[in-house]
Amino acid sequence: MLRRIFFWLHLTAGVLAGAVILVMCVTGVLLTYEKDVVAWADTRHFSVAATPGPRLAIDELVARARAGRPDRPASVTVRADPAKPTDVGFGAAGTLFLDPYTGAVLGRENQQVRAFFRSVTDWHRWLARPQSSRTTARAITGASNLVFLFILLSGIYLWIPRVWTRVQFRNVTLFRRGLSAKARDFNWHNVAGIWASIPLVVIVVSGAVISYPWVGDHVYRMAGEAPPARRAAGAAAAPAPAPRQNPFNGSLEAIFQTAKAHRPDWKSISMRIAVAPDGSIPVSIDAGRGGQPQMRGTLTVDRATAAPLKYEDFASMSAGRRARSWMRFAHTGEVYGWIGQTAAGLASLAGALLVWTGMAMALRRLFAQLRRRGSAESLRPAA
């Protein structure tokens, strides 16, 4: 009886939220290697001069990027790979890529590829709805994500065979060929579910942490911490503070050298070309692939002397912040690099297969029931 109840709840949940879950899974697959594809598209036509000489000073590169432009540069990113260009960002105005040895401006970011991924992200987060209706759309995707969690957990329960035999176990764990459409959908649904259920649960739970602040608060509480305070809904916003940043007039090269010395295994160093009122500047040092919080940290440097003031990395965070940060990047799998991203992409693909085969089986069941009802009506004697 309990199994029958879970089956109908599982089926009903899948039918109600299946379309939205399918959209999120398919867009999740497309976003698997977003950062890598964007980085490749941005720089695939650029050729950095392989000169034996030293790199130009960061200040010189920034000056060349700004030449002839009315707007101020906002950030600069240097990469350890000698074949990679230096990025100078101008905020909403875009990013320029420069040869770190000659200072030549190589070009700017690929607008078409970035626009494509923005569109995919819009579908993933709020079903590509306009700004005016995104709150409602985000509520729908968030609720569908929670429904998907129930579908996954109930599916694990329903997957457990009533009788453990070698044939039964093989039928639900391995793809089989030569099956009818009905048997094929059942086989694919079970195989995709059993192999992808655990990574999908991680993706869905971490997605709930991103969607719902109260879920994120529970992450802090489970770590034995009080969640960070938030402004109450409807409360008036605090008055706007005085401008927080001033034009930078120190040595970017000296700050860059300080950051390099602080973490010799760096792969990229990003600096904001502006300073806080206290005269400091934050520098992001990354020793990973960009989505690995355990491989990066922020070094606060004095603008005038380039002396390090404070360093905060993953290990220095509280347990709650570490867990919250881990879950943010576990959602995309980036926390474990290429392997994690690939696993997340394959799990999202399996999720799409689960929805597709589940809907096919539900429709097949519905049509069979309608045919049986029609046959029963035709056999009923006339009054």
Residue, then its C-alpha position, 0 to 999 in steps of 0.5 A: m500500500l505504501r509503495r502504491i501511494f508513493f508511486w502515485l505521488h511520484l507520478t503526479a509530481g512528475v506530471l505537474a512539474g515535468a515541463v519546468i524540470l525538463v527546461m532546467c535540466v536541458t539548460g543545465v547541460l548547456l551551461t556545463y562548460e559555460k566559463d570554458v567556452v566563453a574563455w575559448a570564444d573570447t581569445r581563440h583568435f588572439s595570439v600572444a607574442a612568445t617573446p623571451g622578454p619580461r611582461l610589461a608592468i600592469d600600470e603600462l598595460v592599463a594605460r594602453a587599454r585606456a588610451g583613447r577611451p573616455d571611461r575608466p578601467a575597473s579591473v585587471t586580470v593577469r594569468a600565470d599562463p604565458a600564452k594567455p592575454t591580460d584582461v582589462g575590464f571597463g565594467a558594463a563597457g566590456t573587456l579588452f584583451l592585451d598582449p602582456y609582452t607588447g601591450a598591443v590591444l588584441g580585441r574584446e570579448n565575444q558578444q554573441v557567445r556571451a549573449f547565448f549563455r545569458s539567454v540560457t541562464d535566463w531560461h534556467r533561472w526564471l524561464a526567460r521571463p521579463q524583469s517584471s515577472r521574474t519574481t513569479a517565474r523564479a518562484i515556479t522554478g524554485a518550487s519545481n526544484l523542490v518537487f524534483l527533490f521529492i521525485l528523486l527521493s521517492g524514485i530511489y524508494l520505488w527503484i528498490p526491487r521487491v524481489w532481489t534477483r540477478v535478472q531484476f537487478r540487471n534490468v534496472t541498472l543496465f541499458r538493454r537493447g531490442l525492447s519495445a517502446k514501453a519496456r525501453d522507457f521503463n529501462w531507461h528511466n530506471v537506469a538513468g535514475i539509479w546512476a544519477s540520483i545521488p549527484l542529482v540530489v546534490i545539484v537539487v539541494s544546492g539549487a534550493v540553497i541558492s533559491y531560498p534564503w531560509v534553506g541557506d540559513h539551515v546550512y549555517r545552523m547545521a554547522g552550528e552557527a547563526p545565519p547572517a542577518r538579513r534586512a527584513a522584507g518591507a524594511a526601508a533600505a539604509p541610506a546610501p553611503a558616501p562613495r566607497q571607491n576613489p580613483f586608483n593612484g598607486s602602483l598596480e605592478a607593486i600590488f601584483q608582485t605582493a599578491k604573487a609572492h603571497r601565493p606562488d601557486w597562483k593561476s590568475i590574479s584580479m585587481r580592482i582599479a579603485v580603492a576603499p576609503d581606508g586606502s586598501i584594495p582587494v586582490s583576488i588570487d585564484a590557484g584553481r579553475g575559477g569555480q573552486p572556492q577552496m583554491r582561491g582567496t582575497l588579499t587586502v593590500d595597502r594602496a600606498t605601500a603595497a603591503p599585505l593587510k589581510y588574507e582570507d581564504f577558504a580555510s579561514m572561513s567559518a564552517g557555515r560559510r565554507a559549507r554555503s560556499w561549497m554548495r554554491f559551486a557544487h550546484t555546477g560541479e565546478v568545486y571539483g574541477w573538470i571531473g565535477q563539471t562533467a559529472a554535473g552535466l551528465a547528471s543534468l542530462a540524465g535528469a532530462l532523460l528521467v523527465w522525458t521517459g517518465m512523461a512518456m510512461a505517464l501518457r502511455r498509461l493515460f492512453a491505455q486507460l482511455r482505451r480500456r474505458g472506451s472498450a468498456e463503453s462499447l461493450r455496455p448494452a444499450a438501454 
